[in-house]
Structure formats: structure tokens, C-alpha cells
Amino acid sequence: MDATPHQSFGADWRNPAPAGVYDLLVIGAGPAGLRAARGAAALGARVALIERDRMGGVSLNVGSVPSKSLLRTARLYAEMRDAEDYGGRIVDGVAIDFAAVMARMRDVRARLGDSASVDRLAGAGIDVFFGHARFAGRDTVEVEGVVLRFRKALIATGSRSQTPKVHGLAEAGYLTNETVFDLTERPSRLLVMGGGPLGCELAQAFCRLGSRVIIAQDEPTFLPKEERDAAQILSDSLARDGIEVHLNTKVAAVRTQGGTKIVDLVSDDNLAQVSVDQILVGIGRSPNVEGMGLEVAGVRYDPVAGVEIDDFLRTSNRRIYAAGDVCLEHQFAHTADATARIVVLNALGARRERLSALTIPWCTYTDPEIAHVGLYVRDAWRLSIPVETYVVLMHDVDRAVIDGEDEGFVKIHVRAGTDRVLGATIVARHAGEMISEISLAIRLGLGMRDLNLVIHAYPTQASAVKTAANAYMRGHPPLWLRLSRRLRLLRRARR
Ligand SMILES: Cc1cc2nc3c(=O)[nH]c(=O)nc-3n(C[C@H](O)[C@H](O)[C@H](O)COP(=O)(O)OP(=O)(O)OC[C@H]3O[C@@H](n4cnc5c(N)ncnc54)[C@H](O)[C@@H]3O)c2cc1C
């Protein structure tokens, strides 16, 4: 392991002297905290930002950035593996250099971390403090023995990996997202616990980087929130990569023998035993709410759901707001960013921006990617909204065929009787890029008629969206077309 805690601050870091009462005091320098601190400073506010570990939070250090960096290299290896499908030939096989893969990941992280550096933030007029922040009262926070006063504060303390209760696991040792990116040696055999986005992405990455990977998910599908057909494509894809897939399976117990971890996997009808070198846990996230004096500040919270907020992101203490993973159901870097933006506007700009007004897409960056925005059909049913669905299979999309990436679909849900787009799921190599067009349509209240008017460059995979809109138009021709068709039929009948 190559851990680098507190690297943002350096050994001889000294916190600044507090500068009177802060207009906005931000706890946590992840995507939410950074966005809020920068946004508030740009408005001319006096801002304090407190971080106890690394600037950039989970996303930069142990989340989105390192995981997507590994996935990129993993895709390269998968393409080299499949070179013959494209008319290429790899002579003498492909050698995987794990140390070089991790070194690239660290370079990417350093490059993207530059904008979150303490120097850059201090240069923007933000007072940056290192240490664990704890509320000392309703308008004060204590850090490293110093008390800071605020008019408004933001809790952006994020989340951490949940700890599973499995007999023997703690003694055997396991990896989480906080430690897996510090590995210096590739595990030969890896068990991934959990089939959510984190588990699926890292299972695929490590498999393609040469580990023998087993994944255990205690539900009948991966990504249980996604549509069944999308989850099935992912399941097939993981199995095709060579991952040993165990669905409906619990990790029951772990013990060590020599350097090996022996794991009991239990499903309805089977007890299996697997031997691995490492276990990676990705079963969910817990909000960072403990040890912060939230009770003293009058901020209500739940240890599982996090800080309680209203639609304006205010907590039960009207001076204090929350944003990001610590209070949200949708735990993504972009929702952390979007909610922090709302906090700056509401806390400092006297605006009344609402959380419920956000259109939030998300994507699991496996191969193929699975992206979603808006309503699922099940949501529409629950809300008694009638829906029509338009599906285009990627194997009918020229560019997907050209690229050999023809697995997946674009599926758009429309409010029946209108052309209004309610939601979409895209399964495609670049689904994360393609979903933005649908997010824009939902955000602006656009319909399939509008999407049908968008000219897509040929050949692109995103043109599948237009093809879906075109299918809608064929079933719902405009009035002038319907009238001219009827007129033609009448004329023909008269002849
Ligand atoms: C492996 C993995 C992959 C991911 N991939 C993606 C992805 O591809 N796309 C995406 O959108 N999201 C992804 N996410 C989720 C994303 O990382 C989080 O949603 C995002 O980081 C949340 O931002 P945040 O600012 O709310 O909190 P965090 O990033 O968790 O930052 C909170 C900060 O607060 C600090 N802190 C906590 N308590 C205190 C305290 N008392 N005093 C001082 N400081 C404190 C912490 O040290 C931390 O730095 C991924 C997550 C993981 C784990």
C-alpha cells in the first residue's frame, strides 16, 4: 500500500488566523464544499473552508477520478485483447503493467487535483483550515482548538464506505474505495462484494487488468435500481469478460489460511467456497455525520439517511445548509456540485432555488455504460402517469456497428398523449455522453418533436436519440401530414 494522507496540506502547514465572522463557513472540501467555497468567494463573501484529509474529497482521491482512470486503461487492454475483431494482431500476447496503470492513475489525479490545491483556493481569497470540524454552538465551529464564527455554514462532509457485518471479515482484512487505489500489486484473485456501480466498475476494471475476479451480489440483478434489460446486458458483459458472477448471493463468512482468504458464499440453493487474495467491499455509503457536534448546533440527522434538509437545502438550524453525499439520495459528484450551487444562491443571494427542480442524470461507467435520467416506468406507474416507450437498439445504429460497439439500446419514455420526454435509459459504450441530450430535453420541457429536429452529425452513436424521436413522429404525424394523407385518400376514392 502507498497511502498519502493529508498530502494536500504538507507537514509544516499552519492554519490562518480566523478573519472575524465568516459569511459562509464550509465543512468538507469535496465537490460540494469546493464548489460552494469558490462560488461564495466569487460573490465577494468572506469564506472559510475546513478539510480534515485530502482536498478534493472522495471524488478526486478515492472515487470518480481514480476509478475512471483505471477503467480507461482496462478498456485499452480489453481492446488489445479483442484486436483480431478489428483486423489487428497482437504478437506474443499483451503484458499488463499494473504499476504503470496505477502510476498513470496517480498522474491523472495530480493533474485534476491542481484546481483544488490549497494555494489556488487561498489565491481566490478563501481561508483554508486543516482539521476535523465540530460545531461548538449554533453559529460557531471549532477546528484544531480554534473557534470560527459564521453567518451561514454548509455541511459538505460527504460519505464513507459502509462496513459489512460478515463473520471473520474484519480479522481477514478487506479493501474499500479508500484503500484499493493505493494497491501496488495486482491481486491475482479478487472477490468484489456488492453489485452496485462501484462494485461493477471495479470488478470489470480489475478483471480486464488481469485479476481473476468473483463478484457477489445479494440481489437478483446488478444495479438493482436500473431497468432489468439494462442490468441483464451488464451481467452478460461481466460474465463475457470472465468474471465469476454470483447473484442472489451473500458473503457469509471469511477465514484466512496462509495468505489466502477463504470465503463462504451462500445463495438460496447453494453453498460455495472461494479462495481469494483480496476482498473489495462496495455495499453502499454512510453519511459522515458523527463527531461533528450536530446536536449542539441544532442540526437534525439520521445516521443512515444523513443530515435532514428541506427543498432549499436548509437544515433544522436555519443558518446551516447541507449539500452532497451527506444529505442526498443521489450520491454523485455532479449532484454534490449542483446542490452546492443552490446553497450559495439561497444562503448568500437570497434566492429560493429548489432541490426538487434539478434534473439529475447518472451513469455507471462499465463497458457498456448504463446511463439514466428522469422517470423510470415504475415511477410513472406509481404517479399514475401514462407512458409510451421508444426503443432503438444499438445494433441498428450505423456508428455503433462501425465501432463494434453495438450492444445496448436507447430507450426514451414519453408522457402518453403528448411528446413530452419523461425519462430515458441508455446502454451504450458512450451512454454517459449521450444522456446529456435527454437531460437537456427534460430540463427545458422539450419533446420528441424537438429531438426529431436536432441534426446529428453522421455517423454518431448519439443519432440513436434522433432515431427514437423519428419513431415517435411516425406514430404521431403532424396535423398537416395527416390532413394531406386524408385528402389524397379521398381524391383516390373519388377517381
Ligand atoms: C469508487 C467511487 C467511484 C465514484 N464514481 C463516481 C462517478 O463516476 N461519478 C460521480 O458523479 N460520482 C462518483 N462517485 C461518487 C462521488 O465521489 C461522490 O458523490 C462525491 O465525492 C460527493 O461529494 P461531497 O462533496 O458530497 O463529499 P466528499 O467527496 O465525500 O467530500 C467530503 C469531504 O469532507 C471531509 N470531511 C468529512 N467530515 C469532516 C469534518 N468533520 N471536518 C472536516 N472535513 C471533513 C472529508 O475528508 C472529505 O474530503 C464515486 C464514488 C466512489 C466511492
Ligand as a Chemical Component Dictionary entry (heavy atoms), coordinates in Angstrom:
data_LIG
# 
_chem_comp.id                   LIG 
_chem_comp.type                 NON-POLYMER 
_chem_comp.pdbx_formal_charge   0 
_chem_comp.three_letter_code    LIG 
# 
loop_
_chem_comp_atom.comp_id 
_chem_comp_atom.atom_id 
_chem_comp_atom.alt_atom_id 
_chem_comp_atom.type_symbol 
_chem_comp_atom.charge 
_chem_comp_atom.model_Cartn_x 
_chem_comp_atom.model_Cartn_y 
_chem_comp_atom.model_Cartn_z 
_chem_comp_atom.pdbx_ordinal 
LIG C1  C1  C 0 -15.282 4.365  -6.131  1  
LIG C2  C2  C 0 -16.230 5.509  -6.368  2  
LIG C3  C3  C 0 -16.468 5.929  -7.669  3  
LIG C4  C4  C 0 -17.321 7.003  -7.906  4  
LIG N1  N1  N 0 -17.547 7.381  -9.203  5  
LIG C5  C5  C 0 -18.366 8.420  -9.447  6  
LIG C6  C6  C 0 -18.592 8.851  -10.779 7  
LIG O1  O1  O 0 -18.076 8.278  -11.731 8  
LIG N2  N2  N 0 -19.393 9.918  -10.981 9  
LIG C7  C7  C 0 -19.987 10.590 -9.941  10 
LIG O2  O2  O 0 -20.699 11.560 -10.187 11 
LIG N3  N3  N 0 -19.788 10.194 -8.666  12 
LIG C8  C8  C 0 -18.991 9.143  -8.394  13 
LIG N4  N4  N 0 -18.784 8.742  -7.110  14 
LIG C9  C9  C 0 -19.460 9.482  -6.021  15 
LIG C10 C10 C 0 -18.730 10.792 -5.706  16 
LIG O3  O3  O 0 -17.383 10.543 -5.420  17 
LIG C11 C11 C 0 -19.402 11.463 -4.511  18 
LIG O4  O4  O 0 -20.772 11.589 -4.772  19 
LIG C12 C12 C 0 -18.818 12.833 -4.251  20 
LIG O5  O5  O 0 -17.449 12.753 -3.919  21 
LIG C13 C13 C 0 -19.573 13.520 -3.106  22 
LIG O6  O6  O 0 -19.017 14.779 -2.900  23 
LIG P1  P1  P 0 -19.171 15.517 -1.498  24 
LIG O7  O7  O 0 -18.529 16.845 -1.673  25 
LIG O8  O8  O 0 -20.566 15.468 -1.045  26 
LIG O9  O9  O 0 -18.359 14.639 -0.440  27 
LIG P2  P2  P 0 -16.907 14.003 -0.426  28 
LIG O10 O10 O 0 -16.309 13.924 -1.764  29 
LIG O11 O11 O 0 -17.065 12.761 0.362   30 
LIG O12 O12 O 0 -16.053 15.050 0.405   31 
LIG C14 C14 C 0 -16.317 15.314 1.756   32 
LIG C15 C15 C 0 -15.063 15.854 2.417   33 
LIG O13 O13 O 0 -15.387 16.256 3.752   34 
LIG C16 C16 C 0 -14.296 15.934 4.604   35 
LIG N5  N5  N 0 -14.825 15.850 5.974   36 
LIG C17 C17 C 0 -15.725 14.963 6.464   37 
LIG N6  N6  N 0 -16.001 15.245 7.745   38 
LIG C18 C18 C 0 -15.247 16.324 8.088   39 
LIG C19 C19 C 0 -15.096 17.083 9.277   40 
LIG N7  N7  N 0 -15.800 16.822 10.367  41 
LIG N8  N8  N 0 -14.218 18.121 9.257   42 
LIG C20 C20 C 0 -13.507 18.437 8.143   43 
LIG N9  N9  N 0 -13.630 17.737 6.987   44 
LIG C21 C21 C 0 -14.496 16.707 6.955   45 
LIG C22 C22 C 0 -13.807 14.601 4.049   46 
LIG O14 O14 O 0 -12.462 14.370 4.432   47 
LIG C23 C23 C 0 -13.960 14.817 2.540   48 
LIG O15 O15 O 0 -12.780 15.314 1.970   49 
LIG C24 C24 C 0 -17.935 7.682  -6.833  50 
LIG C25 C25 C 0 -17.693 7.264  -5.512  51 
LIG C26 C26 C 0 -16.855 6.193  -5.283  52 
LIG C27 C27 C 0 -16.606 5.764  -3.861  53 
# 
loop_
_chem_comp_bond.comp_id 
_chem_comp_bond.atom_id_1 
_chem_comp_bond.atom_id_2 
_chem_comp_bond.value_order 
_chem_comp_bond.pdbx_ordinal 
LIG C1  C2  SING 1  
LIG C2  C3  SING 2  
LIG C2  C26 DOUB 3  
LIG C3  C4  DOUB 4  
LIG C4  N1  SING 5  
LIG C4  C24 SING 6  
LIG N1  C5  DOUB 7  
LIG C5  C6  SING 8  
LIG C5  C8  SING 9  
LIG C6  O1  DOUB 10 
LIG C6  N2  SING 11 
LIG N2  C7  SING 12 
LIG C7  O2  DOUB 13 
LIG C7  N3  SING 14 
LIG N3  C8  DOUB 15 
LIG C8  N4  SING 16 
LIG N4  C9  SING 17 
LIG N4  C24 SING 18 
LIG C9  C10 SING 19 
LIG C10 O3  SING 20 
LIG C10 C11 SING 21 
LIG C11 O4  SING 22 
LIG C11 C12 SING 23 
LIG C12 O5  SING 24 
LIG C12 C13 SING 25 
LIG C13 O6  SING 26 
LIG O6  P1  SING 27 
LIG P1  O7  DOUB 28 
LIG P1  O8  SING 29 
LIG P1  O9  SING 30 
LIG O9  P2  SING 31 
LIG P2  O10 DOUB 32 
LIG P2  O11 SING 33 
LIG P2  O12 SING 34 
LIG O12 C14 SING 35 
LIG C14 C15 SING 36 
LIG C15 O13 SING 37 
LIG C15 C23 SING 38 
LIG O13 C16 SING 39 
LIG C16 N5  SING 40 
LIG C16 C22 SING 41 
LIG N5  C17 SING 42 
LIG N5  C21 SING 43 
LIG C17 N6  DOUB 44 
LIG N6  C18 SING 45 
LIG C18 C19 SING 46 
LIG C18 C21 DOUB 47 
LIG C19 N7  SING 48 
LIG C19 N8  DOUB 49 
LIG N8  C20 SING 50 
LIG C20 N9  DOUB 51 
LIG N9  C21 SING 52 
LIG C22 O14 SING 53 
LIG C22 C23 SING 54 
LIG C23 O15 SING 55 
LIG C24 C25 DOUB 56 
LIG C25 C26 SING 57 
LIG C26 C27 SING 58 
# 
